[in-house]
Amino acid sequence: MGRGRAKAKQTKVARQLKYNSPEMDLDSLQRELSGQKPNHSSARQDSTYDDEYAEYVSRYSNYDEWDD
């Protein structure tokens, strides 16, 4: 009981996928298939991630023995 809303959502999504064609980025697909590098840099995203959690490294470094 109570699955009606979830089932309705799944039905709606399935119907959208069946009857509406999604917009395709053919340039991106061509780059992926030809093996060209994407225009954005993932290194920048990694440095943002590192900086975001850098303060927690020193705070919780005494729990490092859990890595055994």
Summary of the structure (lengths in Angstrom):
residues: 68
radius of gyration: 22.3
end to end distance: 45.5
largest distance: 55.7
contacts: 88
relative contact order: 0.05
helix: 72%
strand: 0%
